[in-house]
Amino acid sequence: MLRQWEQLPDFMKNEKVREYYDILSERKPSLLLKRLFDITAALVLLVLLSPVMLLTALAVTIDSPGPIFYRQRRVTRYGKVFRIHKFRSMVSDAESRGALLTVRDDKRVTRVGGFIRKYRLDEFPQLLDILAGNMSFVGTRPEVEKYVAHYTDEMYATLLLPAGITSRASILYLNEDRLLKNTDDLDRTYVEEVMPQKMKYNLEMIRNFSLKQEFGILFQTVREIIR
């Protein structure tokens, strides 16, 4: 549930965030149903997808040396830092070989990694993060601390809700790696051009929060991946 305003971290207590906070405060029953849906659906999907996840884990292990999961630090609700669960799709020392962002035809991506990233199979372990309360099915994608440091006062409003596996911004930027491929400065392009555009959709999603919108985004996500 939504915290009391006084209990929010100090960095989130500004007039811009207050506007979105007041909107969500009027929709607490929907927020509760959202969490109940997350828990129920995550449990069901973990059971149904367990064979696929086991095969994916085996493929990752055989394909290249290193851990099965990629556990990068990300930021979620109220600025909490957690380690996200993703099947490893890159070489084990990828972060020491390049940027935090991944571009099209990134040489650090393994053979199996390219396949599971294409069909979003690497995201399946995030069902564990949903059960832990660190993520939701729908919400702003969790950023690394480095990029959260560039948030404006208004962008902090996205931290009123748990980070999500998908969102309208995720759908529109499904092939974000292609947009970043031809830039000389990945971080600068992402922070100054890509992230602000994505945040417009993320903030609009909070402003218009409803369960109908959430289910619509889930449906669109599945449709786009199938396409």
Secondary structure, 3 states (H helix, E strand, C coil): CCCCHHHCCHHHCCHHHHHHHHHHHCCHHHHHHHHHHHHHHHHHHHHHHHHHHHHHHHHHHHHCCCCCEECCEEECHHHCEEECCEECCECCCHHHHCCCCCCCCCCCECHHHHHHHHCCHHHCCHHHHHHCCCEEEECCCCCCHHHHCCCCCCHHHHHHCCEEEECHHHHHCCCHHHHCCCCCCHHHHHHHHHHHHHHHHHHHHHHCCCHHHHHHHHHHHHHHHHC
